[in-house]
Amino acid sequence: MKEILSPEVYQAYVKILQEELVPAMGCTEPIALAYAAALARRELGCLPQMVTASVSANIIKNVKSVVVPNTGGLRGIQAAVAAGAVAGDADRELEVLAGVSAEDQAAISAWRDRTPITVTQSDSGFILDIDITMAGDGHTARVRLVGGHTNVVRIERDGEIKLDRPCTEEHSVKTTDRSLLSVEGIIAFADQLNPEDVREVLQRQIDYNTAIAEEGLRGNYGANIGRILLQAYGNGVHNRAKAMAAAGSDARMNGCELPVVINSGSGNQGLTASLPVIVYAKQMEADQAQLYRALAVSNLVTIHIKTGIGKLSAFCGAVAAGVGAGAGVCYLHGGRYNEISHTIVNAIAMDSGIICDGAKASCAAKIASAVEAGLLGMQMQAHGTQFYSGDGIVTKGVENNIRNIGALAREGMRETDKTIIRMMTEGCC
């Protein structure tokens, strides 16, 4: 019998989409730094004369090589802090740098060059930890984010505590219970979905992510993976799905000033989970309701997998989103629990070894690989073949495989993450 979600669980699924699919301009780790700096500058009340940034190793990893948008091509932690401090609008959160002007860009670069910005690696143990302290005109201000890109846990001015919230990796401003998610529940939600309940959030994802992907194909961004895929392998729907997702990342990782709708705290995951489904829906002439249902499947499967993995890890988040994309495209083709479960398990078996070595141009190539795994996983089940329990890390049951991937990322790859970070940061910060 087909599962029917209760009204309470249905609304929780809608809320999860609303919480996770939010706009961001630029890679979310440097943007989180800019957001914290903008908050601290606002609390200080003047342009700071010195800054100290204590950040977790994974923040260093994900900010080191990526271009900060609206800075004229600047990269790294100091650039992100400078952009937020000089010209950031804290009220816009992950779009904190969206309103930066050409004049602001010159001011950002000049202020960064003359102002001491000390960066240290935090020993707090939190995976996502940003702690900014500023001083200027005889005053000090401090802002700290932990566990989420906009999850402010502490604000101080001149030693007076203005905000003090529990500081744990689990604590988040996102309050809807993610443990309600299951593959069976996600499919039931999509089948029951009233498109009007998600129109605003999913149409924004379609519009924003399509626009930056098209810009990525037009412009000269990074290694131009999206354009190369089309030139080398043609314009078929399978290749175009990979190329569009890669092109969005090409642009986003290399300074494009267009926003992206993120998934699970990551723009690359938002692009990967959405664009292949959008491309296939257009090819199949699916109507808007069908597209929204398939996007709901893709996004929620991605969130479900990423909940176990965590926001940042040594496990490439695009892999989870590629699995989600395969599930969404499978749904478009009429697949339901059995077919989508096999798609998810097949895709997990293929690409789970891809590491995250920070945000940079090669993310686009990893995205193409992740989408390929998701689509191949779908084709395997369509042709009557699959990976079975005992094939490597594959085990019986889709939920067990999702749990195992979470454990692999959080526990098994902990030392891998430390090694990656050491390789990336030796002799620099």
C-alpha positions as CSV (number, residue, x, y, z in Angstrom):
1,M,0.0,0.0,0.0
2,K,1.3,3.4,-0.9
3,E,2.4,5.5,2.1
4,I,0.4,8.6,2.9
5,L,2.1,11.3,4.9
6,S,0.2,12.9,7.8
7,P,-0.5,16.6,7.4
8,E,2.1,17.3,10.1
9,V,4.8,15.4,8.4
10,Y,3.8,16.8,5.0
11,Q,4.2,20.3,6.4
12,A,7.5,19.4,8.0
13,Y,8.8,18.3,4.5
14,V,7.7,21.7,3.1
15,K,9.4,23.5,5.9
16,I,12.7,21.5,5.4
17,L,12.7,22.7,1.7
18,Q,12.1,26.2,2.8
19,E,14.9,26.1,5.4
20,E,17.5,24.5,3.1
21,L,16.8,26.0,-0.3
22,V,17.9,29.6,0.3
23,P,19.8,32.0,-1.9
24,A,23.5,32.7,-1.5
25,M,25.9,34.7,-3.7
26,G,29.3,33.0,-3.8
27,C,30.7,29.9,-2.1
28,T,29.0,29.6,1.3
29,E,32.2,29.4,3.5
30,P,33.8,32.7,2.4
31,I,30.3,34.2,2.4
32,A,29.8,33.0,6.0
33,L,33.1,34.7,6.9
34,A,31.9,37.9,5.2
35,Y,28.6,37.7,7.0
36,A,30.3,37.3,10.4
37,A,32.6,40.2,9.6
38,A,29.7,42.4,8.5
39,L,27.9,41.6,11.8
40,A,31.0,42.4,13.8
41,R,31.6,45.7,12.0
42,R,28.0,46.7,12.6
43,E,28.4,45.9,16.3
44,L,31.7,47.8,16.5
45,G,30.2,50.9,14.9
46,C,33.2,51.8,12.8
47,L,35.6,50.4,10.2
48,P,38.0,48.2,12.3
49,Q,41.7,48.9,12.6
50,M,42.6,45.3,13.2
51,V,40.9,41.9,12.9
52,T,41.5,38.4,14.3
53,A,39.7,35.5,12.7
54,S,39.8,32.1,14.5
55,V,38.3,29.5,12.1
56,S,38.0,25.8,11.9
57,A,40.2,23.8,9.6
58,N,37.4,23.0,7.2
59,I,36.7,26.7,6.8
60,I,40.3,27.3,5.9
61,K,40.1,24.4,3.4
62,N,36.9,25.7,1.7
63,V,38.0,29.4,1.6
64,K,41.6,29.1,0.6
65,S,41.3,28.8,-3.2
66,V,37.9,30.2,-4.1
67,V,37.2,33.7,-5.5
68,V,35.1,35.9,-3.2
69,P,32.4,37.6,-5.4
70,N,32.3,41.3,-5.9
71,T,35.9,41.8,-4.8
72,G,37.6,42.1,-8.2
73,G,38.9,38.5,-8.1
74,L,40.3,38.4,-4.6
75,R,40.6,35.0,-2.9
76,G,41.0,33.7,0.6
77,I,40.0,34.4,4.2
78,Q,41.5,37.9,4.4
79,A,39.5,38.9,1.3
80,A,36.3,37.5,2.6
81,V,36.7,39.3,6.0
82,A,37.6,42.5,4.2
83,A,34.6,42.4,1.9
84,G,32.2,41.8,4.8
85,A,33.8,44.5,7.0
86,V,34.0,47.2,4.4
87,A,30.9,46.7,2.3
88,G,28.8,43.8,3.6
89,D,25.1,44.1,4.4
90,A,24.6,41.8,7.3
91,D,20.8,41.9,6.9
92,R,21.1,40.0,3.7
93,E,22.9,37.0,5.4
94,L,24.2,34.7,2.6
95,E,23.7,37.5,0.0
96,V,25.8,39.8,2.2
97,L,28.0,40.9,-0.7
98,A,25.2,41.2,-3.3
99,G,25.1,45.1,-3.1
100,V,28.9,45.7,-3.3
101,S,29.7,48.5,-5.9
102,A,32.7,49.0,-8.0
103,E,33.8,51.8,-5.6
104,D,33.4,49.4,-2.7
105,Q,35.6,46.8,-4.4
106,A,38.5,49.3,-4.6
107,A,37.9,50.2,-0.9
108,I,37.9,46.5,0.1
109,S,41.3,45.9,-1.6
110,A,42.8,49.0,-0.1
111,W,41.6,48.3,3.4
112,R,42.8,44.7,3.3
113,D,46.2,45.8,2.2
114,R,46.7,48.3,5.1
115,T,44.8,46.5,7.9
116,P,46.3,43.6,10.1
117,I,44.0,40.6,9.6
118,T,45.3,37.7,11.7
119,V,44.0,34.2,10.9
120,T,44.4,31.3,13.3
121,Q,43.1,27.8,13.2
122,S,40.6,27.1,15.9
123,D,41.1,24.2,18.3
124,S,37.4,24.1,19.4
125,G,36.8,20.8,17.6
126,F,33.7,22.1,15.7
127,I,33.7,21.4,12.0
128,L,32.2,24.8,11.1
129,D,33.5,27.5,13.5
130,I,34.1,31.2,12.6
131,D,35.1,33.6,15.4
132,I,35.7,37.2,14.4
133,T,37.1,39.9,16.8
134,M,37.5,43.5,15.6
135,A,39.0,46.6,17.2
136,G,38.7,50.2,16.3
137,D,38.2,53.7,17.8
138,G,38.9,52.3,21.3
139,H,36.2,49.6,21.1
140,T,36.0,45.9,20.3
141,A,33.4,43.6,18.9
142,R,33.2,39.8,18.5
143,V,30.9,37.6,16.5
144,R,31.0,33.8,16.4
145,L,29.2,31.3,14.1
146,V,29.1,27.6,14.9
147,G,27.5,24.6,13.1
148,G,25.7,26.6,10.4
149,H,26.7,29.3,7.9
150,T,24.4,31.8,9.5
151,N,24.1,30.3,13.0
152,V,25.2,33.1,15.2
153,V,26.0,31.9,18.8
154,R,27.8,34.9,20.3
155,I,27.9,38.7,19.9
156,E,29.9,40.9,22.2
157,R,30.8,44.6,22.3
158,D,33.5,45.9,24.6
159,G,33.2,42.6,26.6
160,E,29.4,43.0,27.1
161,I,27.6,39.9,25.9
162,K,24.7,40.8,23.5
163,L,23.9,37.3,22.4
164,D,24.9,33.9,23.9
165,R,23.4,30.7,22.5
166,P,24.3,27.0,23.0
167,C,27.5,26.3,21.1
168,T,27.2,22.8,19.7
169,E,27.6,21.3,16.2
170,E,24.0,20.1,16.4
171,H,22.5,23.4,17.5
172,S,21.1,25.3,14.6
173,V,18.6,27.9,13.6
174,K,17.1,25.3,11.4
175,T,14.6,23.6,13.7
176,T,12.6,21.1,11.7
177,D,13.4,17.5,12.6
178,R,15.4,16.0,9.7
179,S,15.0,12.5,11.2
180,L,11.4,12.6,9.7
181,L,13.0,12.1,6.2
182,S,13.0,8.7,4.6
183,V,13.2,7.7,0.9
184,E,9.7,6.2,1.2
185,G,8.4,9.4,2.9
186,I,10.1,11.6,0.3
187,I,8.3,9.8,-2.6
188,A,5.0,9.9,-0.8
189,F,5.5,13.6,-0.3
190,A,6.2,14.2,-4.0
191,D,3.1,12.2,-5.0
192,Q,0.9,14.1,-2.6
193,L,2.5,17.5,-3.3
194,N,0.4,20.5,-4.0
195,P,2.7,22.5,-6.3
196,E,1.5,25.8,-4.7
197,D,3.1,24.8,-1.4
198,V,6.6,24.8,-2.9
199,R,6.2,27.1,-5.9
200,E,8.1,30.0,-4.4
201,V,11.1,28.0,-3.2
202,L,11.4,25.7,-6.2
203,Q,10.8,28.3,-8.9
204,R,13.5,30.4,-7.4
205,Q,15.8,27.5,-7.5
206,I,15.0,26.9,-11.2
207,D,15.4,30.5,-12.1
208,Y,18.6,31.3,-10.2
209,N,20.5,28.1,-10.9
210,T,19.6,28.0,-14.6
211,A,20.8,31.6,-14.9
212,I,24.2,31.0,-13.4
213,A,24.6,27.8,-15.4
214,E,23.9,29.6,-18.6
215,E,26.4,32.3,-17.6
216,G,29.0,29.6,-16.9
217,L,28.6,28.3,-20.4
218,R,28.9,31.8,-21.9
219,G,31.8,33.1,-19.9
220,N,35.3,32.1,-19.2
221,Y,35.2,30.7,-15.7
222,G,37.7,28.4,-14.1
223,A,38.5,25.3,-16.2
224,N,35.3,25.7,-18.3
225,I,34.3,22.1,-17.5
226,G,30.7,22.6,-18.6
227,R,31.7,24.0,-22.0
228,I,34.3,21.3,-22.5
229,L,31.7,18.6,-21.9
230,L,29.4,20.0,-24.6
231,Q,32.2,20.5,-27.1
232,A,33.6,17.0,-26.5
233,Y,30.5,14.9,-26.0
234,G,27.7,16.7,-27.7
235,N,24.3,18.1,-26.7
236,G,22.4,15.0,-25.8
237,V,20.3,15.3,-22.6
238,H,22.6,13.0,-20.6
239,N,25.6,15.1,-21.3
240,R,23.8,18.4,-21.1
241,A,22.6,17.5,-17.6
242,K,26.2,17.1,-16.5
243,A,27.4,20.2,-18.4
244,M,24.8,22.6,-17.0
245,A,25.5,21.5,-13.4
246,A,29.3,21.8,-14.0
247,A,28.9,25.2,-15.7
248,G,27.0,26.6,-12.7
249,S,29.9,25.6,-10.5
250,D,32.5,26.9,-13.0
251,A,30.9,30.3,-12.6
252,R,30.2,30.2,-8.9
253,M,33.7,29.0,-7.9
254,N,35.3,31.7,-10.0
255,G,33.7,34.9,-9.0
256,C,30.4,35.1,-10.8
257,E,28.2,37.6,-9.1
258,L,24.9,35.8,-9.7
259,P,23.1,34.1,-6.7
260,V,22.6,30.4,-6.4
261,V,19.9,28.5,-4.4
262,I,21.8,26.2,-2.1
263,N,21.1,22.8,-0.7
264,S,22.3,21.7,2.8
265,G,24.5,24.8,3.0
266,S,26.2,24.4,-0.3
267,G,25.7,26.1,-3.7
268,N,27.4,23.3,-5.5
269,Q,25.0,20.8,-4.0
270,G,22.1,23.1,-4.9
271,L,23.3,23.2,-8.5
272,T,23.9,19.5,-8.7
273,A,20.6,18.5,-7.2
274,S,18.5,20.8,-9.4
275,L,20.0,21.4,-12.9
276,P,20.0,17.7,-14.2
277,V,16.4,17.4,-13.1
278,I,15.5,20.7,-14.9
279,V,17.3,19.6,-18.1
280,Y,15.6,16.2,-18.2
281,A,12.2,17.8,-17.4
282,K,12.6,20.2,-20.3
283,Q,13.7,17.4,-22.7
284,M,10.7,15.2,-21.6
285,E,8.3,18.2,-21.9
286,A,7.2,17.6,-18.3
287,D,4.7,20.1,-16.9
288,Q,5.5,22.4,-14.0
289,A,3.9,20.2,-11.4
290,Q,6.0,17.2,-12.6
291,L,9.1,19.3,-12.4
292,Y,8.4,20.5,-8.9
293,R,7.7,16.9,-7.7
294,A,10.9,15.6,-9.2
295,L,12.9,18.5,-7.7
296,A,11.3,17.8,-4.3
297,V,12.6,14.2,-4.6
298,S,16.1,15.3,-5.6
299,N,16.5,18.0,-3.0
300,L,15.0,16.0,-0.2
301,V,17.1,12.9,-1.0
302,T,20.2,15.1,-1.0
303,I,19.2,16.7,2.4
304,H,18.5,13.2,3.8
305,I,22.0,11.9,2.8
306,K,23.7,15.2,3.9
307,T,22.0,15.1,7.3
308,G,24.1,12.1,8.2
309,I,27.3,13.4,6.6
310,G,27.2,16.9,8.1
311,K,27.7,20.3,6.6
312,L,31.5,20.0,6.0
313,S,33.6,16.8,5.8
314,A,36.2,15.0,3.7
315,F,33.3,13.5,1.7
316,C,32.5,15.5,-1.4
317,G,28.9,16.8,-0.9
318,A,28.4,16.9,-4.7
319,V,28.2,13.1,-4.5
320,A,25.1,13.2,-2.3
321,A,23.6,15.8,-4.6
322,G,24.4,13.6,-7.7
323,V,22.6,10.7,-6.0
324,G,19.6,13.1,-5.4
325,A,19.6,14.2,-9.0
326,G,19.6,10.5,-10.2
327,A,16.6,9.9,-7.9
328,G,14.8,13.0,-9.2
329,V,15.3,12.0,-12.8
330,C,14.2,8.5,-12.0
331,Y,11.0,10.0,-10.6
332,L,10.4,12.0,-13.8
333,H,10.6,8.7,-15.7
334,G,7.9,7.1,-13.5
335,G,10.2,5.4,-11.0
336,R,8.9,5.1,-7.4
337,Y,10.2,3.5,-4.3
338,N,11.7,0.3,-5.7
339,E,13.4,2.0,-8.7
340,I,14.5,5.1,-6.8
341,S,15.9,3.0,-4.0
342,H,18.0,1.0,-6.4
343,T,19.1,4.2,-8.1
344,I,20.3,5.6,-4.8
345,V,22.2,2.5,-3.8
346,N,23.8,2.1,-7.2
347,A,25.0,5.7,-7.3
348,I,26.3,5.5,-3.7
349,A,28.3,2.5,-4.6
350,M,30.0,4.2,-7.5
351,D,31.3,7.6,-6.2
352,S,31.5,7.5,-2.4
353,G,35.3,7.8,-2.5
354,I,35.4,11.3,-3.9
355,I,37.1,13.6,-1.4
356,C,36.4,17.2,-0.6
357,D,39.7,19.2,-0.9
358,G,38.1,22.6,-0.7
359,A,36.1,24.9,-2.9
360,K,37.8,25.7,-6.2
361,A,37.6,25.2,-10.0
362,S,37.9,21.4,-9.9
363,C,34.5,21.2,-8.0
364,A,32.8,21.5,-11.5
365,A,34.5,18.3,-12.7
366,K,33.5,16.4,-9.5
367,I,30.0,17.6,-10.0
368,A,30.0,16.1,-13.5
369,S,31.2,12.8,-12.1
370,A,28.6,12.9,-9.4
371,V,25.8,13.5,-11.9
372,E,27.1,10.7,-14.1
373,A,27.0,8.3,-11.1
374,G,23.4,9.3,-10.4
375,L,22.3,8.9,-14.0
376,L,24.1,5.6,-14.4
377,G,22.6,4.3,-11.2
378,M,19.2,5.1,-12.7
379,Q,20.0,3.3,-16.0
380,M,21.3,0.3,-14.1
381,Q,18.0,-0.3,-12.4
382,A,16.1,0.5,-15.6
383,H,18.1,-2.3,-17.4
384,G,17.5,-4.8,-14.6
385,T,20.9,-4.7,-12.9
386,Q,22.1,-3.5,-9.5
387,F,24.8,-3.7,-6.9
388,Y,24.0,-6.1,-4.1
389,S,24.7,-6.3,-0.4
390,G,28.3,-7.4,0.1
391,D,29.5,-5.5,-3.0
392,G,32.0,-3.4,-1.2
393,I,30.3,-1.0,1.2
394,V,26.8,-1.8,-0.2
395,T,24.4,-3.3,2.3
396,K,20.8,-4.4,2.2
397,G,18.2,-1.6,2.3
398,V,18.4,2.0,1.0
399,E,18.1,3.6,4.5
400,N,21.0,1.4,5.8
401,N,23.2,2.5,2.9
402,I,22.4,6.2,3.6
403,R,23.3,5.6,7.3
404,N,26.5,3.9,6.3
405,I,27.5,6.8,4.1
406,G,27.0,9.2,7.0
407,A,29.2,7.0,9.2
408,L,31.8,6.8,6.5
409,A,32.0,10.6,6.1
410,R,31.8,11.5,9.8
411,E,33.9,8.8,11.3
412,G,35.8,6.9,8.7
413,M,37.1,9.9,6.8
414,R,38.1,12.0,9.9
415,E,41.8,11.3,9.5
416,T,41.5,11.8,5.7
417,D,40.1,15.2,6.3
418,K,43.0,16.1,8.6
419,T,45.5,14.9,6.0
420,I,43.8,16.9,3.2
421,I,43.8,20.0,5.3
422,R,47.5,19.6,6.3
423,M,48.4,19.2,2.6
424,M,46.4,22.3,1.7
425,T,47.6,24.6,4.5
426,E,51.2,23.7,5.2
427,G,53.1,27.0,4.9
428,C,49.9,29.1,4.6
429,C,46.6,29.9,6.2
